[in-house]
Amino acid sequence: MSKVIMYVSGFCPYCTMAEKLLRARGVVEIEKIRVDLHPEQRIEMMHKTGRRTVPQIYIGQTHVGGYDDLALLDQKGGITGLLAG
């Protein structure tokens, strides 16, 4: 299974929803990077993704985007393929 990395903050309902969706698709391990506790990580996230908001989700080397992007990808059946690598 591809590695999942998610930039998050502590009180983010979209981060929670993204995690629940990923877990429902069989993801056991999610590397969470807390941008609220480590501001330098938010800067890194913004440089990598061009976005300021969390969550920002990577499956393998693919930047999926935020929760809405993840949900849309799921509706199209694309999460399974990314997770399979």
N, C-alpha and C positions, 0 to 999 in steps of 0.2 A: 504494500500500500504506500502511496506517495505521502511524503511528509506534509503536514499541514501547519502553517505558521499564521497566527492571527495577531495583528496589532489591536490592542484593546485598551479600555479604561475601566476603572472600578465600578462606576455606576452607569453602565451603558446597556439599555434594554436591547438594542440591536445586536450587541455583542453576545448577549445571553441567547437571543433567538438564533443567531448564526451557529453558536456552539450546539444548541439543541438539534438544529437541522443536520449538522455534520455528524453528531453522535447517532442520530436516527439512520444515517447512511452508513454506519459501521465504523466511523472514525473513533479510535480508542484514545489516541494521543494527539493533543493539540499543543503546540508550543505557543504560549501566549507572551506577548511583549507588551508590558504595561507602559503606555506612553504618558499616563498621568503621574507615575512615580519617577519616570526617567525622561525628562524633557528632551534630552539629546536623541532619544529613540524616536520621538515625534518628528524631529528634524530629519532624521534618517528616513523615516516612513514617507514624509512629504517629498523628499528627493527621489525616492524609489518609485512612488506611485503617482505623484503629482496631485495628491489629495490630502485634505486636512482632517477629514472625519474618520472616526472608527466605527465599526471594525474595518480593517483592510486585511483581506484574506489571500493567502497564497496556498495553492495546492501544487506540490512539487515546485517547478520553476514558473508556474503560471500565476500571474496576478489576476485573481477572480474579480476583485473589487470589494464593495461593501455588502451588507446583508441583502439589499434589494437585488443586486447583481447575482448573489449566490442563490437566492430564491428563484430568480428567473432561469438561471442555469439548471437548477433542480427540476423545474417544470418542463424543461426541454430534454431532460434525461442526461445532461452533460456531466454531472458530478461523478457518476460511477466511472466513466471513462477516465477522467482526470485522476481519480483516486487509484485506479488500476495502474496508472503510469503509462 
